[in-house]
Amino acid sequence: MTTAPASAVQSFPLPDVGEGLTEAEIVTWHVTVGDTVAVNQIIVDIETSKSVVELPSPYAGEVVELMAAEGDTVEVGKPVIAIRSSDDRSAAPAATPQPPASEGEFTTATAAGAATQEPKLLVGYGAKDTGTSRRRRRTSTTPAATAAPEVPVAEQDKPRAKPPVRKLAKVLGVDLAAVTPSGPGGVIVREDVRRAAEADRGSAPVADTSPPATGGETRIPIKGVRKHTAAAMVSSAFTAPHVTEFVTVDVTKTLELRETVQRRREFRDVKLTPLAFVARAYLRALARTPMATARWDEPAQEIIVPAGINLGIAAATPRGLMVPNIKGAQTLGLLELTSAVNDLAATARAGKTTPEAMTGGSTTITNVGVFGVDTGTPILNPGETAILAVGAIRRQPWVVEDASGERIEPRSILQLALSFDHRVLDGAEGSQVLADTAALLNEPGLAVL
């Protein structure tokens, strides 16, 4: 690699972070003009179609220009920052993007990947789409000449706020640097801006003067995760012939088992939810009908059955629906699976899900029960053959039958719905997966067989 001349200004193009994206939104800049940065220092957060990703700097030196503002959508390959090198050090080598692990390599690839998370290195470059940009942005052929000299500002002195909050502050004429943040991690929220504006106006109430709705309507730009989800769901709904089957099951014994397990020493500090038991039962059912984890390869006219199961868990986040997956889930015991599900959900809500966690899924569980919903007809995650919807657990009168006869008792009842691709699974196979899952939840002792 050729070294950069001393004091040369180098631009950093937005990279493809290993998921084939064509554009991303600038969420938060962690540097400003005049700052000195080191190689691999985090300089910006970007929101792709799947997650929020931190980008490290490929160069060491002084920031001379930020070529995109927070909230801007930038095409892959377009420059986002210009840095003047302080010496003749070359740019950090870009790490080659690693494709999702192939079938039979999930466990090995995951373990190897965990060992290479630090230090954070740059990912590969290159736009996958050469379409024209949707937004005009300023460009500069001589960024060093146009950069105004500024005194470097310490990272902790910079106000932290999301683009909508910054926009509100601009409308209300509030200097974010003078606002006291109340959000988590020192982030400025909308109420902080309103309070600051009221203080400037002698405590008079300040209305949110964000761009007014047209004719009483509110317009929300479709981008990021929501845009990707919408396109994926439309593609899935009109590509795979969906069939959905339902079953209602008495899960009283599973909940009793949960209480017993929760008292065990190794589970005392673990949030053990019924979803973990549903996931275990579903994985056991899939082991009996592995075709439910297959994918349809249209160009090759083949059905590909993976060696392992990457279990996706649909997560509702402030940025929209995300479906990260647990690699090699079939190898995990209840404790490991529970921890993985909890970590996956927390990471998704925090917007820190990695692109690698969003790829290579085998099948998905969507828990609509957390919203008090009994059941639904889930749409397949693109490329997958089956998705299991888990409803709310309710206490209901139930007919119980034993050696003494029938009687009605209050029991804990759950509804499950399985949607599957009828090109891959026939009705008998799809029914078998759902029935096996229900049977294990009704009689968890069957898992020892």
Protein Blocks (a to p, Z undefined) as FASTA:
>chain_A
ZZddehiacddddddehnopabdcdfbdcbdehiacdehiafbdcddfkbccddddfbec
ddfbdcbdehiacdehiafbdcddfblcdcdddddddddddehilmmmmmmmmmmmpccd
dddedifbfcdcfbdcdddfblmlmpccdddddfklpccddfklmmmmmmnopafklpcc
fbehhiacfklmmmmmmmmnoopacddfbdcdeehiacdddehjllmmmmmmmmmmmmmc
cddddddddfklmmmmmmmmmmpmklmmpccdfklmmmmmmmmmmmmmmmlmgccdfklo
pacddfbdcdddddddfkbccddddehklmpcfklmmmmmmmmmmmmmnopacfklmgoi
abdcddfklnopabdcddddehiabdcddddddddddddddfkbccdddddddddddddd
fklpcfklmmmmmmmmmmmmmmmmlmmZZ
